[in-house]
Amino acid sequence: MNPATFANIPHAHSQDSVPKLMGKVLLALLPATLYGIVLFGWPAFNLLAVTVLACLLGEAVCLWLAGRSVRLGLLDGSALLTGILLAMSLPPWAPWWIGAIGGAFAIVIGKGVFGGTGQNVFNPAMLARVMLLVS
């Protein structure tokens, strides 16, 4: 994969591409994510898996509808990061459908409506968390 196919983040002043920056953030979240799975067990793992899958599916649908490359869009890591952040903000015993609805909302409304990566006003995962809390 050619890193030149990814644009730089509009608000960050760095030469890092989006996938490289997302990779750094995901690496930083890895210890806390693994500890949460060890501490809370299968419910936490299942919620994490459902939330990440919902975010990836929502991202793929938004990219497909926008006529952009689904493969490149999914490989930038932003949907994966959104799914992990949302799952880590939810209680581990939350029903699976809460993670699915929250993940889809985070990507479609929180990210897709505002123009995609770097264009959103609010963090998509936290916007979904607020929506789930209010509803």
C-alpha positions as CSV (number, residue, x, y, z in Angstrom):
1,M,0.0,0.0,0.0
2,N,1.3,3.4,-0.9
3,P,1.0,5.9,2.0
4,A,0.8,8.7,-0.5
5,T,-2.8,7.6,-1.2
6,F,-3.9,8.8,2.2
7,A,-4.2,12.5,2.9
8,N,-2.7,14.2,6.0
9,I,-5.0,15.0,8.8
10,P,-6.3,18.6,8.3
11,H,-5.9,19.8,11.9
12,A,-2.7,18.1,12.8
13,H,0.7,19.5,11.8
14,S,2.6,16.4,11.2
15,Q,3.9,14.4,8.2
16,D,2.2,11.3,9.6
17,S,-0.5,9.8,7.4
18,V,-3.9,8.9,8.8
19,P,-3.2,5.2,9.0
20,K,0.2,5.8,10.8
21,L,-1.4,8.1,13.4
22,M,-4.4,5.8,14.0
23,G,-1.9,2.9,14.4
24,K,-0.1,4.9,17.1
25,V,-3.3,5.6,18.9
26,L,-4.5,2.0,18.6
27,L,-1.1,0.8,20.0
28,A,-1.5,3.1,22.9
29,L,-5.0,1.7,23.6
30,L,-3.9,-1.9,23.4
31,P,-2.9,-2.4,27.0
32,A,-6.1,-0.9,28.4
33,T,-8.2,-2.9,25.9
34,L,-6.5,-6.2,26.8
35,Y,-6.8,-5.4,30.5
36,G,-10.5,-4.7,30.2
37,I,-11.0,-8.0,28.4
38,V,-9.0,-9.9,31.1
39,L,-10.8,-8.1,33.9
40,F,-14.4,-8.4,32.5
41,G,-14.1,-11.5,30.3
42,W,-16.3,-12.6,27.4
43,P,-19.0,-9.9,27.8
44,A,-16.3,-7.2,27.3
45,F,-14.8,-9.1,24.3
46,N,-18.2,-9.7,22.7
47,L,-19.2,-6.0,23.1
48,L,-15.9,-4.9,21.7
49,A,-16.3,-7.2,18.7
50,V,-19.8,-6.2,17.9
51,T,-19.0,-2.5,18.3
52,V,-16.0,-2.7,16.0
53,L,-17.9,-4.7,13.4
54,A,-20.8,-2.2,13.4
55,C,-18.3,0.7,13.0
56,L,-16.5,-1.1,10.1
57,L,-19.8,-1.9,8.4
58,G,-21.1,1.6,8.8
59,E,-17.9,3.0,7.4
60,A,-18.0,0.6,4.4
61,V,-21.6,1.6,3.7
62,C,-20.8,5.4,4.0
63,L,-17.8,5.1,1.7
64,W,-19.7,3.0,-0.8
65,L,-22.5,5.5,-0.9
66,A,-20.1,8.4,-1.3
67,G,-18.3,6.6,-4.2
68,R,-15.0,6.4,-2.4
69,S,-12.7,3.4,-2.1
70,V,-14.0,1.2,0.6
71,R,-10.7,-0.7,1.0
72,L,-8.6,2.4,1.5
73,G,-11.2,3.9,3.8
74,L,-11.3,0.9,6.1
75,L,-7.5,0.6,6.1
76,D,-7.0,4.0,7.6
77,G,-8.0,2.7,11.0
78,S,-10.4,5.5,12.0
79,A,-13.5,3.2,12.2
80,L,-11.6,0.6,14.2
81,L,-10.5,3.3,16.6
82,T,-14.0,4.6,16.9
83,G,-15.3,1.1,17.7
84,I,-12.7,0.5,20.3
85,L,-13.3,3.9,22.0
86,L,-17.0,3.4,22.0
87,A,-16.8,-0.2,23.4
88,M,-14.4,1.0,26.2
89,S,-16.9,3.8,27.2
90,L,-19.8,1.3,27.5
91,P,-20.3,-1.0,30.5
92,P,-19.1,-4.5,29.6
93,W,-22.5,-6.0,30.5
94,A,-24.3,-3.8,28.0
95,P,-26.4,-5.8,25.5
96,W,-24.8,-6.5,22.1
97,W,-27.4,-4.4,20.3
98,I,-26.4,-1.3,22.2
99,G,-22.9,-1.6,20.8
100,A,-24.3,-2.2,17.3
101,I,-26.6,0.8,17.3
102,G,-23.9,3.0,18.9
103,G,-21.3,1.9,16.4
104,A,-23.5,2.5,13.4
105,F,-24.6,5.9,14.8
106,A,-21.0,6.9,15.5
107,I,-19.9,6.3,11.9
108,V,-23.0,7.3,10.0
109,I,-24.1,10.4,12.0
110,G,-21.0,11.3,14.0
111,K,-18.5,10.9,11.2
112,G,-20.3,10.5,7.8
113,V,-22.7,13.4,8.1
114,F,-19.8,15.8,8.9
115,G,-17.7,14.9,6.0
116,G,-15.5,12.0,7.2
117,T,-12.1,11.7,9.0
118,G,-10.9,15.0,10.5
119,Q,-14.0,17.0,9.5
120,N,-16.3,16.0,12.4
121,V,-17.2,18.5,15.1
122,F,-17.4,16.0,17.9
123,N,-15.6,12.7,18.5
124,P,-17.9,10.2,16.8
125,A,-17.5,7.5,19.6
126,M,-18.4,10.0,22.3
127,L,-21.3,11.4,20.3
128,A,-22.7,7.9,20.1
129,R,-22.1,7.4,23.8
130,V,-24.1,10.5,24.5
131,M,-26.9,9.4,22.2
132,L,-27.0,6.0,23.9
133,L,-27.0,7.7,27.3
134,V,-29.8,10.1,26.4
135,S,-32.1,7.5,24.7
